[in-house]
Amino acid sequence: MADADKLLAVVPARGGSKRLPRKNVLLLGGRPLIAWTIEAARASGVLDDVLVSTDDEEIADAARQCGAQVPWLRPAALATDTASSAAVLQHALAWYEAERSSVSGIVLLQPTSPFRGSASIRAAVESFLAQPEGDRHAVVSVSPAAQHPAWSFRLESATMQPFLGWELLERRSQDLPPAYTLNGAIYVVPTQTIRDGGSLIRPGTRPFVMTDLREALDIDTDDDWRMAQQMVVP
């Protein structure tokens, strides 16, 4: 880790969620959903600031009460269903580096992953900083796939075609290579990748494997919310 390394956490929290309305401020275990992520980020000890990017005053107030920075409300153009995470991060990074200081990376923490702990944030950041300075790639959290992609099909007319071909489909599950899926909990991204725009996940991206299904939960629907409520430790 270089002496100049600084990391900014960005928590994107749009107010217009449709499948689970107002999810970012719904109370989970007596706290707004967004509070879980802000508190984990601050407790990690590896982030210089936690900035919440939102277009919603209620979310902004909840975030400030948890100690996050909310210096502005996100422009309307970046608060639509089609606005990309990369564009939201570019906006946050440009403001922070103009008003505060330069940073080595952005840690994207979605508020819909409330059980992702501070230890995992810290470990993902350490994995990122362990790479040679000037040749760092993003570190992204993944979880073991619930179902192997060898058993997924596309439908062509009246037939089924395996995505990965018939050969893998014929193998026993224990003979298949391990498969992992993105879980959305942690993205540690070099600032140059943010400035360049485009996808956050590129060739060379490093995995941060999360095996705890509780940590990997991503709340997007009513069913996810009910599952989260059941997972809250009294």
C-alpha positions in Angstrom: 0.0 0.0 0.0 1.5 3.3 -1.1 1.6 6.2 1.3 -0.6 8.2 -1.0 -3.3 5.6 -1.4 -6.8 6.9 -0.5 -10.0 5.1 -1.1 -13.5 6.6 -1.4 -16.6 4.5 -0.7 -19.6 5.4 -2.9 -23.0 4.2 -1.9 -25.5 4.7 -4.7 -29.1 5.0 -3.4 -31.7 6.1 -5.9 -35.1 7.0 -4.5 -37.2 5.6 -7.3 -36.9 1.9 -6.7 -39.9 0.2 -8.3 -39.9 -3.5 -7.4 -39.4 -2.7 -3.7 -40.5 0.9 -3.2 -38.5 3.1 -0.8 -36.3 0.1 -0.1 -33.2 2.2 0.9 -35.0 3.6 3.9 -37.2 0.7 4.9 -36.4 -0.4 8.5 -34.4 -3.6 8.8 -33.8 -4.6 12.4 -34.9 -1.1 13.4 -32.4 0.7 11.1 -32.9 2.1 7.6 -31.5 -0.4 5.0 -28.8 2.1 3.9 -27.5 2.4 7.5 -26.2 -1.2 7.4 -23.9 -0.5 4.5 -22.7 2.9 5.8 -21.9 1.5 9.2 -20.0 -1.4 7.8 -18.0 0.9 5.5 -17.0 3.2 8.3 -16.1 0.3 10.6 -13.8 -1.3 8.0 -11.0 1.2 8.8 -9.7 1.2 5.2 -11.9 4.0 3.6 -11.1 7.7 3.8 -14.6 8.8 3.2 -18.1 7.4 2.7 -20.2 9.3 0.1 -23.8 8.6 -0.6 -25.0 9.5 -4.1 -28.8 9.9 -4.0 -31.5 12.0 -5.6 -33.8 11.7 -2.6 -33.9 14.0 0.5 -35.2 11.3 2.9 -32.3 9.0 1.9 -29.9 11.8 2.2 -31.0 12.6 5.7 -30.8 9.0 6.8 -27.3 8.7 5.3 -26.1 11.9 7.1 -27.4 10.6 10.4 -25.2 7.6 9.9 -22.1 9.7 9.3 -21.9 9.6 5.5 -21.2 12.6 3.3 -24.1 13.7 1.1 -22.8 17.0 -0.4 -25.4 17.2 -3.1 -28.4 15.5 -4.6 -27.7 13.4 -7.7 -28.7 15.1 -11.0 -32.0 13.8 -12.5 -30.2 12.4 -15.5 -28.3 10.1 -13.3 -31.3 9.0 -11.3 -33.2 7.1 -14.0 -33.6 3.3 -14.4 -31.1 3.4 -17.3 -28.4 5.4 -15.6 -25.2 3.2 -15.3 -23.2 2.6 -12.2 -20.2 3.8 -14.1 -21.8 7.2 -14.8 -22.9 7.6 -11.2 -19.3 6.9 -10.0 -17.8 9.3 -12.6 -20.0 12.0 -11.2 -19.1 11.3 -7.6 -15.4 10.9 -8.4 -15.2 14.2 -10.3 -16.8 16.1 -7.4 -14.6 14.5 -4.8 -11.3 15.0 -6.5 -12.2 18.6 -7.4 -13.4 19.5 -3.9 -11.4 17.2 -1.5 -8.5 15.1 -2.8 -7.4 12.6 -5.4 -8.1 8.9 -4.6 -6.5 5.6 -5.8 -9.8 3.8 -6.1 -13.6 3.8 -5.6 -15.3 1.2 -3.4 -18.8 0.8 -4.7 -21.1 -0.6 -1.9 -24.7 -1.2 -2.9 -27.1 -0.6 0.0 -29.1 -3.6 -1.0 -26.3 -5.9 0.5 -26.9 -5.1 4.2 -25.1 -8.1 5.7 -21.8 -7.6 3.9 -19.5 -7.0 6.8 -16.7 -4.6 7.5 -14.2 -7.5 7.5 -15.1 -8.4 3.9 -14.8 -4.8 2.8 -11.4 -4.6 4.5 -10.3 -7.9 2.8 -11.4 -6.8 -0.6 -9.6 -3.5 -0.3 -6.4 -5.3 0.9 -6.6 -7.5 -2.1 -6.9 -4.5 -4.4 -4.0 -2.6 -2.7 -1.8 -5.7 -2.8 -1.5 -5.4 -6.6 1.4 -3.5 -8.0 0.7 0.3 -8.0 0.0 1.4 -11.5 -1.2 -2.0 -12.6 -4.2 -2.6 -10.4 -7.4 -4.3 -11.6 -10.8 -4.1 -10.1 -11.7 -6.5 -7.3 -15.3 -7.7 -7.4 -17.2 -9.9 -4.9 -18.6 -13.2 -6.2 -20.4 -16.2 -4.7 -20.6 -19.8 -5.7 -23.3 -20.2 -8.4 -26.5 -21.7 -7.1 -26.8 -23.7 -10.3 -23.9 -24.4 -12.7 -24.2 -22.6 -16.1 -23.6 -25.9 -17.8 -27.2 -26.7 -16.9 -28.6 -23.5 -18.4 -30.3 -23.5 -21.7 -31.5 -21.2 -24.5 -34.7 -22.1 -26.3 -34.5 -22.4 -30.1 -37.9 -23.1 -31.7 -39.1 -26.3 -30.0 -35.7 -27.5 -28.7 -33.3 -26.8 -25.8 -29.7 -25.9 -26.4 -27.2 -25.8 -23.5 -25.3 -22.5 -23.3 -22.0 -24.3 -22.7 -22.5 -27.2 -25.1 -23.6 -30.8 -24.7 -20.2 -32.1 -23.6 -20.3 -30.3 -20.2 -23.9 -31.1 -19.7 -23.0 -34.8 -19.8 -20.5 -34.5 -17.0 -21.2 -35.2 -13.3 -21.6 -32.1 -11.2 -18.4 -33.0 -9.2 -16.4 -33.1 -12.4 -17.5 -29.6 -13.5 -15.1 -26.6 -12.9 -16.4 -24.4 -10.0 -18.7 -21.5 -11.2 -19.2 -18.2 -9.5 -21.7 -15.4 -10.0 -21.5 -11.6 -9.2 -23.4 -10.8 -6.0 -23.2 -7.0 -6.1 -21.8 -6.6 -2.6 -18.4 -5.1 -3.2 -16.6 -3.5 -6.2 -13.1 -2.0 -5.6 -12.3 -0.1 -8.8 -9.2 1.9 -9.9 -10.0 5.5 -10.5 -8.6 5.4 -14.0 -11.2 2.7 -14.8 -13.9 5.1 -13.6 -12.6 8.0 -15.6 -12.4 5.8 -18.8 -16.1 5.0 -18.5 -17.7 1.8 -19.7 -17.9 -1.5 -17.8 -16.5 -1.8 -14.3 -15.7 -5.4 -14.9 -13.0 -6.0 -17.5 -10.3 -8.5 -18.4 -8.0 -8.9 -15.5 -10.7 -8.3 -12.8 -9.9 -10.1 -9.6 -12.5 -12.1 -7.6 -13.2 -11.7 -4.0 -15.0 -14.9 -3.1 -17.8 -14.7 -0.5 -19.1 -18.1 0.7 -21.4 -16.7 3.4 -24.9 -16.6 1.7 -26.1 -14.1 4.3 -23.3 -11.6 3.3 -24.1 -12.1 -0.4 -27.8 -11.4 -0.1 -28.9 -8.7 -2.6 -32.3 -7.2 -1.8 -34.3 -6.4 -4.9 -37.8 -7.9 -4.4 -40.4 -8.5 -1.7 -39.1 -12.1 -1.3 -35.6 -10.8 -0.8 -36.8 -8.4 1.8 -38.7 -11.1 3.7 -35.5 -13.3 3.6 -33.5 -10.4 5.0 -35.9 -9.9 7.8 -35.5 -13.5 8.8 -31.7 -13.2 8.7 -31.5 -10.3 11.1 -29.8 -11.4 14.3 -31.9 -10.4 17.3 
